[in-house]
Amino acid sequence: MYRHVRPVICPPKCVVHDTYTTRQVPVIHPVIHVNRHHVVNVPCHIYKPVTRNVFVSHAYPKHCCDHRYR
């Protein structure tokens, strides 16, 4: 009935089945903390007490007998 025929072979087709698997990759984010110290000048008032001894004489003035004071 049918004669045996040679088959025609086509070029192969590529069928891709993609699968994805997760993998953790370390990502480093450096954080720099800066502690800033601000120096503020504040006046510190220092009072140095000075003590003086003053002697008051109750004697007569030198020129008590001067003619200008009469």
Short mmCIF file of the C-alpha atoms (twelve columns), coordinates in Angstrom:
data_MODEL
# 
_entry.id   MODEL 
# 
loop_
_atom_site.group_PDB 
_atom_site.id 
_atom_site.type_symbol 
_atom_site.label_atom_id 
_atom_site.label_alt_id 
_atom_site.label_comp_id 
_atom_site.label_asym_id 
_atom_site.label_seq_id 
_atom_site.Cartn_x 
_atom_site.Cartn_y 
_atom_site.Cartn_z 
_atom_site.pdbx_PDB_model_num 
ATOM 1  C CA . MET A 1  0.000  0.000   0.000   1 
ATOM 2  C CA . TYR A 2  2.353  2.651   1.164   1 
ATOM 3  C CA . ARG A 3  5.870  2.658   0.124   1 
ATOM 4  C CA . HIS A 4  8.456  3.256   2.715   1 
ATOM 5  C CA . VAL A 5  9.541  6.877   2.465   1 
ATOM 6  C CA . ARG A 6  12.547 8.442   4.034   1 
ATOM 7  C CA . PRO A 7  11.634 10.866  6.779   1 
ATOM 8  C CA . VAL A 8  12.525 14.526  6.514   1 
ATOM 9  C CA . ILE A 9  14.499 15.649  9.557   1 
ATOM 10 C CA . CYS A 10 14.082 19.282  10.512  1 
ATOM 11 C CA . PRO A 11 16.672 21.217  12.459  1 
ATOM 12 C CA . PRO A 12 16.099 20.962  16.203  1 
ATOM 13 C CA . LYS A 13 14.207 23.643  18.074  1 
ATOM 14 C CA . CYS A 14 15.570 24.709  21.381  1 
ATOM 15 C CA . VAL A 15 13.076 24.867  24.202  1 
ATOM 16 C CA . VAL A 16 14.479 26.452  27.379  1 
ATOM 17 C CA . HIS A 17 12.929 25.933  30.789  1 
ATOM 18 C CA . ASP A 18 14.313 28.599  33.133  1 
ATOM 19 C CA . THR A 19 14.312 28.016  36.851  1 
ATOM 20 C CA . TYR A 20 15.510 30.589  39.350  1 
ATOM 21 C CA . THR A 21 17.064 29.832  42.695  1 
ATOM 22 C CA . THR A 22 17.672 32.554  45.259  1 
ATOM 23 C CA . ARG A 23 21.083 33.132  46.734  1 
ATOM 24 C CA . GLN A 24 21.908 35.690  49.395  1 
ATOM 25 C CA . VAL A 25 24.672 38.070  48.474  1 
ATOM 26 C CA . PRO A 26 26.048 40.229  51.299  1 
ATOM 27 C CA . VAL A 27 25.778 43.939  50.561  1 
ATOM 28 C CA . ILE A 28 27.740 46.069  53.023  1 
ATOM 29 C CA . HIS A 29 26.484 49.579  53.816  1 
ATOM 30 C CA . PRO A 30 29.054 51.361  55.990  1 
ATOM 31 C CA . VAL A 31 27.620 53.885  58.435  1 
ATOM 32 C CA . ILE A 32 29.911 56.470  60.013  1 
ATOM 33 C CA . HIS A 33 28.747 58.048  63.272  1 
ATOM 34 C CA . VAL A 34 30.389 61.411  63.923  1 
ATOM 35 C CA . ASN A 35 30.295 62.815  67.462  1 
ATOM 36 C CA . ARG A 36 30.908 66.517  67.149  1 
ATOM 37 C CA . HIS A 37 31.874 68.429  70.296  1 
ATOM 38 C CA . HIS A 38 31.324 72.157  70.055  1 
ATOM 39 C CA . VAL A 39 33.330 74.252  72.485  1 
ATOM 40 C CA . VAL A 40 31.509 77.405  73.528  1 
ATOM 41 C CA . ASN A 41 33.373 80.077  75.480  1 
ATOM 42 C CA . VAL A 42 31.458 81.102  78.574  1 
ATOM 43 C CA . PRO A 43 32.817 83.975  80.690  1 
ATOM 44 C CA . CYS A 44 33.768 83.126  84.240  1 
ATOM 45 C CA . HIS A 45 33.967 86.360  86.229  1 
ATOM 46 C CA . ILE A 46 36.558 86.275  88.981  1 
ATOM 47 C CA . TYR A 47 36.617 89.061  91.520  1 
ATOM 48 C CA . LYS A 48 39.790 89.556  93.521  1 
ATOM 49 C CA . PRO A 49 39.054 91.508  96.672  1 
ATOM 50 C CA . VAL A 50 41.657 94.044  97.688  1 
ATOM 51 C CA . THR A 51 41.780 95.233  101.275 1 
ATOM 52 C CA . ARG A 52 43.522 98.491  102.119 1 
ATOM 53 C CA . ASN A 53 44.153 99.744  105.584 1 
ATOM 54 C CA . VAL A 54 43.762 103.492 105.709 1 
ATOM 55 C CA . PHE A 55 44.749 105.241 108.911 1 
ATOM 56 C CA . VAL A 56 42.885 108.415 109.720 1 
ATOM 57 C CA . SER A 57 44.625 110.717 112.134 1 
ATOM 58 C CA . HIS A 58 42.467 112.767 114.454 1 
ATOM 59 C CA . ALA A 59 45.346 115.085 115.241 1 
ATOM 60 C CA . TYR A 60 45.333 118.751 114.473 1 
ATOM 61 C CA . PRO A 61 46.054 119.832 110.932 1 
ATOM 62 C CA . LYS A 62 49.578 120.928 110.185 1 
ATOM 63 C CA . HIS A 63 48.621 124.461 109.423 1 
ATOM 64 C CA . CYS A 64 46.223 125.074 112.224 1 
ATOM 65 C CA . CYS A 65 48.052 128.124 113.369 1 
ATOM 66 C CA . ASP A 66 48.561 129.523 109.914 1 
ATOM 67 C CA . HIS A 67 47.238 133.015 109.440 1 
ATOM 68 C CA . ARG A 68 45.203 131.986 106.405 1 
ATOM 69 C CA . TYR A 69 42.863 129.906 108.509 1 
ATOM 70 C CA . ARG A 70 42.039 132.600 111.070 1 
# 
